[in-house]
Amino acid sequence: MGEFFKLLITTWWGITLICLVAVTVWVLLSALFYRVFFKRFYDIVLSGLAIFLLSPVLLILIVLGAIKMKGNPFFTQLRPGKKGKIFRLIKFRTMTCEKDENGNLLPDEKRLTKYGKILRSTSLDELPELFNIFIGNMSIVGPRPLLVEYLPRYNDEQKRRHDTRPGLTGYAQVNGRNAISWEERFKLDVYYVDHISLFGDIAIILKTVLSVIKREGISSETSATMEVFMGETENKEE
Protein backbone atom coordinates (compact mmCIF):
# COMPACT_ATOMS: atom_id res chain seq x y z
CA MET A 1 0.00 0.00 0.00
CA GLY A 2 2.85 2.37 0.86
CA GLU A 3 4.45 1.71 -2.51
CA PHE A 4 1.15 2.51 -4.24
CA PHE A 5 0.82 5.91 -2.51
CA LYS A 6 4.45 6.65 -3.33
CA LEU A 7 3.71 6.00 -7.01
CA LEU A 8 0.65 8.26 -6.78
CA ILE A 9 2.69 11.26 -5.73
CA THR A 10 5.80 10.61 -7.83
CA THR A 11 4.44 9.54 -11.23
CA TRP A 12 2.61 11.58 -13.84
CA TRP A 13 -0.34 9.19 -13.94
CA GLY A 14 -0.58 9.19 -10.15
CA ILE A 15 -0.62 12.97 -9.93
CA THR A 16 -3.16 13.10 -12.78
CA LEU A 17 -5.37 10.61 -10.95
CA ILE A 18 -5.18 12.64 -7.74
CA CYS A 19 -6.14 15.80 -9.64
CA LEU A 20 -9.07 14.07 -11.33
CA VAL A 21 -10.35 12.71 -8.02
CA ALA A 22 -9.97 16.14 -6.36
CA VAL A 23 -11.84 17.88 -9.20
CA THR A 24 -14.58 15.25 -9.14
CA VAL A 25 -15.06 15.60 -5.39
CA TRP A 26 -15.08 19.40 -5.68
CA VAL A 27 -17.70 19.33 -8.46
CA LEU A 28 -19.86 16.89 -6.50
CA LEU A 29 -19.68 19.05 -3.37
CA SER A 30 -20.42 22.15 -5.45
CA ALA A 31 -23.46 20.49 -6.98
CA LEU A 32 -24.77 19.12 -3.67
CA PHE A 33 -24.32 22.34 -1.69
CA TYR A 34 -24.65 24.84 -4.52
CA ARG A 35 -27.76 26.65 -3.32
CA VAL A 36 -26.67 26.93 0.32
CA PHE A 37 -22.99 27.84 -0.13
CA PHE A 38 -21.22 27.46 -3.46
CA LYS A 39 -23.48 29.76 -5.51
CA ARG A 40 -22.39 32.73 -3.38
CA PHE A 41 -18.81 31.42 -3.24
CA TYR A 42 -18.55 31.35 -7.04
CA ASP A 43 -20.23 34.77 -7.26
CA ILE A 44 -17.47 36.31 -5.12
CA VAL A 45 -14.60 34.52 -6.86
CA LEU A 46 -15.78 34.98 -10.45
CA SER A 47 -16.98 38.58 -10.10
CA GLY A 48 -13.74 39.55 -8.34
CA LEU A 49 -11.69 37.91 -11.09
CA ALA A 50 -13.81 39.54 -13.79
CA ILE A 51 -13.42 43.00 -12.23
CA PHE A 52 -9.64 42.53 -12.17
CA LEU A 53 -9.35 41.21 -15.72
CA LEU A 54 -11.85 43.68 -17.22
CA SER A 55 -10.55 46.74 -15.35
CA PRO A 56 -8.97 48.20 -18.55
CA VAL A 57 -12.30 47.82 -20.39
CA LEU A 58 -14.17 49.39 -17.46
CA LEU A 59 -11.80 52.37 -17.40
CA ILE A 60 -12.14 52.90 -21.16
CA LEU A 61 -15.96 52.76 -20.96
CA ILE A 62 -15.97 55.19 -18.01
CA VAL A 63 -13.99 57.76 -20.01
CA LEU A 64 -15.90 57.10 -23.24
CA GLY A 65 -19.23 57.23 -21.41
CA ALA A 66 -18.38 60.53 -19.75
CA ILE A 67 -17.66 61.99 -23.20
CA LYS A 68 -20.67 60.50 -24.99
CA MET A 69 -23.12 61.25 -22.18
CA LYS A 70 -21.57 64.65 -21.47
CA GLY A 71 -21.14 63.93 -17.78
CA ASN A 72 -21.74 61.05 -15.42
CA PRO A 73 -21.23 57.75 -17.33
CA PHE A 74 -23.08 55.72 -14.69
CA PHE A 75 -26.76 54.99 -14.25
CA THR A 76 -27.79 54.09 -10.70
CA GLN A 77 -31.25 53.15 -9.51
CA LEU A 78 -32.84 51.55 -6.47
CA ARG A 79 -33.93 47.97 -7.19
CA PRO A 80 -35.38 45.17 -5.02
CA GLY A 81 -33.04 42.28 -4.24
CA LYS A 82 -33.45 39.05 -2.30
CA LYS A 83 -36.56 39.10 -0.09
CA GLY A 84 -37.36 42.51 -1.58
CA LYS A 85 -34.42 44.23 0.15
CA ILE A 86 -33.65 47.46 -1.71
CA PHE A 87 -30.16 48.07 -3.12
CA ARG A 88 -28.62 50.50 -5.58
CA LEU A 89 -28.01 48.98 -9.02
CA ILE A 90 -25.16 50.43 -11.09
CA LYS A 91 -24.87 50.26 -14.88
CA PHE A 92 -23.31 52.30 -17.64
CA ARG A 93 -25.67 55.02 -18.86
CA THR A 94 -27.23 54.38 -22.27
CA MET A 95 -29.89 57.11 -22.37
CA THR A 96 -29.83 60.88 -22.06
CA CYS A 97 -31.88 62.81 -19.50
CA GLU A 98 -33.81 64.83 -22.09
CA LYS A 99 -37.22 66.11 -20.96
CA ASP A 100 -40.26 67.59 -22.66
CA GLU A 101 -41.67 71.09 -22.09
CA ASN A 102 -43.50 69.82 -18.98
CA GLY A 103 -40.35 68.50 -17.38
CA ASN A 104 -41.13 64.82 -18.04
CA LEU A 105 -38.52 62.46 -19.43
CA LEU A 106 -38.91 61.72 -23.12
CA PRO A 107 -39.76 58.11 -24.18
CA ASP A 108 -36.90 55.60 -24.01
CA GLU A 109 -36.55 55.31 -27.78
CA LYS A 110 -35.92 59.06 -28.05
CA ARG A 111 -33.37 59.15 -25.22
CA LEU A 112 -31.50 55.99 -26.24
CA THR A 113 -28.34 57.10 -28.05
CA LYS A 114 -26.41 55.26 -30.78
CA TYR A 115 -23.64 54.72 -28.24
CA GLY A 116 -26.23 53.40 -25.80
CA LYS A 117 -27.61 50.98 -28.38
CA ILE A 118 -24.12 49.54 -28.88
CA LEU A 119 -23.68 49.10 -25.12
CA ARG A 120 -27.08 47.40 -24.82
CA SER A 121 -26.62 45.11 -27.82
CA THR A 122 -23.26 43.91 -26.47
CA SER A 123 -24.44 43.96 -22.82
CA LEU A 124 -21.43 46.12 -21.93
CA ASP A 125 -23.78 48.43 -20.04
CA GLU A 126 -24.19 45.64 -17.47
CA LEU A 127 -20.48 45.36 -16.55
CA PRO A 128 -20.62 47.64 -13.46
CA GLU A 129 -23.11 45.18 -11.95
CA LEU A 130 -20.07 42.99 -11.25
CA PHE A 131 -19.57 45.21 -8.20
CA ASN A 132 -23.17 44.54 -7.11
CA ILE A 133 -22.42 40.83 -7.38
CA PHE A 134 -19.14 41.05 -5.48
CA ILE A 135 -20.66 42.85 -2.48
CA GLY A 136 -23.68 40.52 -2.36
CA ASN A 137 -26.58 42.55 -3.78
CA MET A 138 -26.78 40.33 -6.83
CA SER A 139 -25.71 36.97 -8.23
CA ILE A 140 -24.22 36.06 -11.60
CA VAL A 141 -27.38 34.10 -12.42
CA GLY A 142 -30.87 34.92 -11.15
CA PRO A 143 -34.05 36.83 -12.05
CA ARG A 144 -33.20 40.30 -13.31
CA PRO A 145 -33.73 43.09 -10.74
CA LEU A 146 -36.73 45.16 -11.81
CA LEU A 147 -38.20 48.46 -10.60
CA VAL A 148 -39.14 49.04 -6.96
CA GLU A 149 -42.54 50.34 -8.08
CA TYR A 150 -43.39 46.87 -9.41
CA LEU A 151 -43.29 45.26 -5.94
CA PRO A 152 -46.97 45.88 -5.04
CA ARG A 153 -48.07 44.82 -8.54
CA TYR A 154 -46.88 41.22 -8.27
CA ASN A 155 -49.27 38.43 -7.41
CA ASP A 156 -48.20 35.86 -4.80
CA GLU A 157 -46.61 33.57 -7.38
CA GLN A 158 -44.69 36.37 -9.09
CA LYS A 159 -43.32 37.59 -5.75
CA ARG A 160 -41.41 34.32 -5.45
CA ARG A 161 -38.87 35.65 -7.97
CA HIS A 162 -37.41 37.50 -4.97
CA ASP A 163 -36.67 34.30 -3.05
CA THR A 164 -33.13 34.41 -4.45
CA ARG A 165 -30.65 37.15 -5.35
CA PRO A 166 -31.33 38.90 -8.66
CA GLY A 167 -28.86 38.13 -11.43
CA LEU A 168 -26.67 39.69 -14.06
CA THR A 169 -28.27 37.15 -16.38
CA GLY A 170 -31.07 34.68 -15.86
CA TYR A 171 -33.28 31.93 -17.19
CA ALA A 172 -35.70 34.46 -18.73
CA GLN A 173 -32.80 36.31 -20.39
CA VAL A 174 -31.71 33.22 -22.32
CA ASN A 175 -35.30 32.45 -23.29
CA GLY A 176 -36.27 35.72 -24.94
CA ARG A 177 -34.83 38.54 -22.81
CA ASN A 178 -36.93 41.69 -23.49
CA ALA A 179 -38.79 40.10 -26.42
CA ILE A 180 -41.12 37.99 -24.23
CA SER A 181 -44.18 39.08 -22.25
CA TRP A 182 -44.13 39.89 -18.54
CA GLU A 183 -46.24 36.82 -17.79
CA GLU A 184 -43.77 34.54 -19.60
CA ARG A 185 -40.80 36.23 -17.93
CA PHE A 186 -42.18 35.80 -14.42
CA LYS A 187 -43.01 32.13 -15.05
CA LEU A 188 -39.41 31.57 -16.14
CA ASP A 189 -38.11 33.48 -13.10
CA VAL A 190 -40.14 31.37 -10.67
CA TYR A 191 -39.14 28.19 -12.48
CA TYR A 192 -35.50 29.17 -11.99
CA VAL A 193 -36.02 29.81 -8.27
CA ASP A 194 -37.41 26.28 -7.90
CA HIS A 195 -34.62 24.66 -9.94
CA ILE A 196 -31.38 26.41 -8.94
CA SER A 197 -28.42 24.16 -9.67
CA LEU A 198 -24.73 24.34 -10.56
CA PHE A 199 -25.12 22.81 -14.01
CA GLY A 200 -28.27 24.84 -14.67
CA ASP A 201 -26.37 28.07 -13.97
CA ILE A 202 -23.46 26.96 -16.16
CA ALA A 203 -25.91 26.30 -19.01
CA ILE A 204 -27.51 29.74 -18.55
CA ILE A 205 -24.10 31.46 -18.61
CA LEU A 206 -23.12 29.66 -21.82
CA LYS A 207 -26.48 30.50 -23.44
CA THR A 208 -26.05 34.13 -22.34
CA VAL A 209 -22.74 34.34 -24.19
CA LEU A 210 -24.43 33.00 -27.33
CA SER A 211 -27.35 35.44 -26.95
CA VAL A 212 -24.96 38.37 -26.64
CA ILE A 213 -23.04 37.26 -29.73
CA LYS A 214 -26.30 36.88 -31.68
CA ARG A 215 -27.72 40.07 -30.08
CA GLU A 216 -31.08 38.43 -29.45
CA GLY A 217 -34.05 39.86 -27.51
CA ILE A 218 -32.56 43.29 -26.86
CA SER A 219 -35.89 45.08 -27.30
CA SER A 220 -39.52 44.13 -26.98
CA GLU A 221 -41.78 44.19 -30.03
CA THR A 222 -43.30 47.55 -29.11
CA SER A 223 -40.56 49.36 -27.18
CA ALA A 224 -36.87 50.21 -27.38
CA THR A 225 -36.40 48.56 -24.00
CA MET A 226 -39.31 46.85 -22.20
CA GLU A 227 -42.86 48.00 -21.56
CA VAL A 228 -43.80 49.06 -18.04
CA PHE A 229 -45.29 46.25 -15.95
CA MET A 230 -48.70 47.43 -14.76
CA GLY A 231 -49.72 44.35 -12.84
CA GLU A 232 -52.03 41.43 -13.44
CA THR A 233 -55.29 43.40 -13.11
CA GLU A 234 -54.28 46.09 -15.56
CA ASN A 235 -53.05 43.52 -18.07
CA LYS A 236 -56.40 41.73 -17.99
CA GLU A 237 -58.26 45.00 -18.59
CA GLU A 238 -56.18 45.66 -21.68
C-alpha positions in Angstrom: 0.0 0.0 0.0 2.8 2.4 0.9 4.4 1.7 -2.5 1.2 2.5 -4.2 0.8 5.9 -2.5 4.5 6.6 -3.3 3.7 6.0 -7.0 0.6 8.3 -6.8 2.7 11.3 -5.7 5.8 10.6 -7.8 4.4 9.5 -11.2 2.6 11.6 -13.8 -0.3 9.2 -13.9 -0.6 9.2 -10.2 -0.6 13.0 -9.9 -3.2 13.1 -12.8 -5.4 10.6 -10.9 -5.2 12.6 -7.7 -6.1 15.8 -9.6 -9.1 14.1 -11.3 -10.3 12.7 -8.0 -10.0 16.1 -6.4 -11.8 17.9 -9.2 -14.6 15.2 -9.1 -15.1 15.6 -5.4 -15.1 19.4 -5.7 -17.7 19.3 -8.5 -19.9 16.9 -6.5 -19.7 19.0 -3.4 -20.4 22.1 -5.5 -23.5 20.5 -7.0 -24.8 19.1 -3.7 -24.3 22.3 -1.7 -24.7 24.8 -4.5 -27.8 26.6 -3.3 -26.7 26.9 0.3 -23.0 27.8 -0.1 -21.2 27.5 -3.5 -23.5 29.8 -5.5 -22.4 32.7 -3.4 -18.8 31.4 -3.2 -18.6 31.4 -7.0 -20.2 34.8 -7.3 -17.5 36.3 -5.1 -14.6 34.5 -6.9 -15.8 35.0 -10.4 -17.0 38.6 -10.1 -13.7 39.6 -8.3 -11.7 37.9 -11.1 -13.8 39.5 -13.8 -13.4 43.0 -12.2 -9.6 42.5 -12.2 -9.3 41.2 -15.7 -11.8 43.7 -17.2 -10.6 46.7 -15.4 -9.0 48.2 -18.6 -12.3 47.8 -20.4 -14.2 49.4 -17.5 -11.8 52.4 -17.4 -12.1 52.9 -21.2 -16.0 52.8 -21.0 -16.0 55.2 -18.0 -14.0 57.8 -20.0 -15.9 57.1 -23.2 -19.2 57.2 -21.4 -18.4 60.5 -19.8 -17.7 62.0 -23.2 -20.7 60.5 -25.0 -23.1 61.2 -22.2 -21.6 64.7 -21.5 -21.1 63.9 -17.8 -21.7 61.0 -15.4 -21.2 57.7 -17.3 -23.1 55.7 -14.7 -26.8 55.0 -14.3 -27.8 54.1 -10.7 -31.2 53.2 -9.5 -32.8 51.5 -6.5 -33.9 48.0 -7.2 -35.4 45.2 -5.0 -33.0 42.3 -4.2 -33.4 39.0 -2.3 -36.6 39.1 -0.1 -37.4 42.5 -1.6 -34.4 44.2 0.2 -33.6 47.5 -1.7 -30.2 48.1 -3.1 -28.6 50.5 -5.6 -28.0 49.0 -9.0 -25.2 50.4 -11.1 -24.9 50.3 -14.9 -23.3 52.3 -17.6 -25.7 55.0 -18.9 -27.2 54.4 -22.3 -29.9 57.1 -22.4 -29.8 60.9 -22.1 -31.9 62.8 -19.5 -33.8 64.8 -22.1 -37.2 66.1 -21.0 -40.3 67.6 -22.7 -41.7 71.1 -22.1 -43.5 69.8 -19.0 -40.4 68.5 -17.4 -41.1 64.8 -18.0 -38.5 62.5 -19.4 -38.9 61.7 -23.1 -39.8 58.1 -24.2 -36.9 55.6 -24.0 -36.5 55.3 -27.8 -35.9 59.1 -28.0 -33.4 59.2 -25.2 -31.5 56.0 -26.2 -28.3 57.1 -28.1 -26.4 55.3 -30.8 -23.6 54.7 -28.2 -26.2 53.4 -25.8 -27.6 51.0 -28.4 -24.1 49.5 -28.9 -23.7 49.1 -25.1 -27.1 47.4 -24.8 -26.6 45.1 -27.8 -23.3 43.9 -26.5 -24.4 44.0 -22.8 -21.4 46.1 -21.9 -23.8 48.4 -20.0 -24.2 45.6 -17.5 -20.5 45.4 -16.5 -20.6 47.6 -13.5 -23.1 45.2 -11.9 -20.1 43.0 -11.3 -19.6 45.2 -8.2 -23.2 44.5 -7.1 -22.4 40.8 -7.4 -19.1 41.1 -5.5 -20.7 42.8 -2.5 -23.7 40.5 -2.4 -26.6 42.5 -3.8 -26.8 40.3 -6.8 -25.7 37.0 -8.2 -24.2 36.1 -11.6 -27.4 34.1 -12.4 -30.9 34.9 -11.1 -34.1 36.8 -12.0 -33.2 40.3 -13.3 -33.7 43.1 -10.7 -36.7 45.2 -11.8 -38.2 48.5 -10.6 -39.1 49.0 -7.0 -42.5 50.3 -8.1 -43.4 46.9 -9.4 -43.3 45.3 -5.9 -47.0 45.9 -5.0 -48.1 44.8 -8.5 -46.9 41.2 -8.3 -49.3 38.4 -7.4 -48.2 35.9 -4.8 -46.6 33.6 -7.4 -44.7 36.4 -9.1 -43.3 37.6 -5.8 -41.4 34.3 -5.5 -38.9 35.6 -8.0 -37.4 37.5 -5.0 -36.7 34.3 -3.0 -33.1 34.4 -4.5 -30.6 37.1 -5.3 -31.3 38.9 -8.7 -28.9 38.1 -11.4 -26.7 39.7 -14.1 -28.3 37.2 -16.4 -31.1 34.7 -15.9 -33.3 31.9 -17.2 -35.7 34.5 -18.7 -32.8 36.3 -20.4 -31.7 33.2 -22.3 -35.3 32.5 -23.3 -36.3 35.7 -24.9 -34.8 38.5 -22.8 -36.9 41.7 -23.5 -38.8 40.1 -26.4 -41.1 38.0 -24.2 -44.2 39.1 -22.2 -44.1 39.9 -18.5 -46.2 36.8 -17.8 -43.8 34.5 -19.6 -40.8 36.2 -17.9 -42.2 35.8 -14.4 -43.0 32.1 -15.1 -39.4 31.6 -16.1 -38.1 33.5 -13.1 -40.1 31.4 -10.7 -39.1 28.2 -12.5 -35.5 29.2 -12.0 -36.0 29.8 -8.3 -37.4 26.3 -7.9 -34.6 24.7 -9.9 -31.4 26.4 -8.9 -28.4 24.2 -9.7 -24.7 24.3 -10.6 -25.1 22.8 -14.0 -28.3 24.8 -14.7 -26.4 28.1 -14.0 -23.5 27.0 -16.2 -25.9 26.3 -19.0 -27.5 29.7 -18.5 -24.1 31.5 -18.6 -23.1 29.7 -21.8 -26.5 30.5 -23.4 -26.0 34.1 -22.3 -22.7 34.3 -24.2 -24.4 33.0 -27.3 -27.4 35.4 -27.0 -25.0 38.4 -26.6 -23.0 37.3 -29.7 -26.3 36.9 -31.7 -27.7 40.1 -30.1 -31.1 38.4 -29.5 -34.0 39.9 -27.5 -32.6 43.3 -26.9 -35.9 45.1 -27.3 -39.5 44.1 -27.0 -41.8 44.2 -30.0 -43.3 47.5 -29.1 -40.6 49.4 -27.2 -36.9 50.2 -27.4 -36.4 48.6 -24.0 -39.3 46.8 -22.2 -42.9 48.0 -21.6 -43.8 49.1 -18.0 -45.3 46.2 -15.9 -48.7 47.4 -14.8 -49.7 44.4 -12.8 -52.0 41.4 -13.4 -55.3 43.4 -13.1 -54.3 46.1 -15.6 -53.1 43.5 -18.1 -56.4 41.7 -18.0 -58.3 45.0 -18.6 -56.2 45.7 -21.7 
